[in-house]
Amino acid sequence: MDKTGVAMIVVGLVLIAAGIYGITLLTPEVVTFLIGLIELAIVIIGLGILVVGAIMAKE
């Protein structure tokens, strides 16, 4: 392994630790954010299904 790979592993571990620390401090906000992301994903999937259905109905 070269120095760049080791440096990337160390930086990744530091970022993971900082993220976990932030999540533990801001748990209610993180839960609200994740619920919002799930709702946004559901809306996007619904729009995709609507577009595919409209294309299939035209044919």
Rosetta constraint file for C-alpha pairs under 8 A:
AtomPair CA 1 CA 5 HARMONIC 6.23 0.50
AtomPair CA 1 CA 6 HARMONIC 6.95 0.50
AtomPair CA 2 CA 6 HARMONIC 6.60 0.50
AtomPair CA 3 CA 7 HARMONIC 6.06 0.50
AtomPair CA 4 CA 8 HARMONIC 6.14 0.50
AtomPair CA 5 CA 9 HARMONIC 6.27 0.50
AtomPair CA 6 CA 10 HARMONIC 6.26 0.50
AtomPair CA 7 CA 11 HARMONIC 6.13 0.50
AtomPair CA 8 CA 12 HARMONIC 5.96 0.50
AtomPair CA 9 CA 13 HARMONIC 6.19 0.50
AtomPair CA 10 CA 14 HARMONIC 6.25 0.50
AtomPair CA 11 CA 15 HARMONIC 6.16 0.50
AtomPair CA 12 CA 16 HARMONIC 6.12 0.50
AtomPair CA 13 CA 17 HARMONIC 6.14 0.50
AtomPair CA 14 CA 18 HARMONIC 6.16 0.50
AtomPair CA 15 CA 19 HARMONIC 6.04 0.50
AtomPair CA 16 CA 20 HARMONIC 6.17 0.50
AtomPair CA 17 CA 21 HARMONIC 6.15 0.50
AtomPair CA 18 CA 22 HARMONIC 6.13 0.50
AtomPair CA 19 CA 23 HARMONIC 6.10 0.50
AtomPair CA 20 CA 24 HARMONIC 6.26 0.50
AtomPair CA 21 CA 25 HARMONIC 6.44 0.50
AtomPair CA 22 CA 26 HARMONIC 6.11 0.50
AtomPair CA 23 CA 27 HARMONIC 5.50 0.50
AtomPair CA 23 CA 30 HARMONIC 6.55 0.50
AtomPair CA 26 CA 30 HARMONIC 6.12 0.50
AtomPair CA 27 CA 31 HARMONIC 6.16 0.50
AtomPair CA 28 CA 32 HARMONIC 6.25 0.50
AtomPair CA 29 CA 33 HARMONIC 6.09 0.50
AtomPair CA 30 CA 34 HARMONIC 6.13 0.50
AtomPair CA 31 CA 35 HARMONIC 6.16 0.50
AtomPair CA 32 CA 36 HARMONIC 6.18 0.50
AtomPair CA 33 CA 37 HARMONIC 6.22 0.50
AtomPair CA 34 CA 38 HARMONIC 6.20 0.50
AtomPair CA 35 CA 39 HARMONIC 6.23 0.50
AtomPair CA 36 CA 40 HARMONIC 6.12 0.50
AtomPair CA 37 CA 41 HARMONIC 6.13 0.50
AtomPair CA 38 CA 42 HARMONIC 6.23 0.50
AtomPair CA 39 CA 43 HARMONIC 6.30 0.50
AtomPair CA 40 CA 44 HARMONIC 6.25 0.50
AtomPair CA 41 CA 45 HARMONIC 6.10 0.50
AtomPair CA 42 CA 46 HARMONIC 6.05 0.50
AtomPair CA 43 CA 47 HARMONIC 6.20 0.50
AtomPair CA 44 CA 48 HARMONIC 6.20 0.50
AtomPair CA 45 CA 49 HARMONIC 6.22 0.50
AtomPair CA 46 CA 50 HARMONIC 6.14 0.50
AtomPair CA 47 CA 51 HARMONIC 6.20 0.50
AtomPair CA 48 CA 52 HARMONIC 6.19 0.50
AtomPair CA 49 CA 53 HARMONIC 5.97 0.50
AtomPair CA 50 CA 54 HARMONIC 6.14 0.50
AtomPair CA 51 CA 55 HARMONIC 6.22 0.50
AtomPair CA 52 CA 56 HARMONIC 6.13 0.50
AtomPair CA 53 CA 57 HARMONIC 6.01 0.50
AtomPair CA 54 CA 58 HARMONIC 6.34 0.50
AtomPair CA 55 CA 59 HARMONIC 6.82 0.50
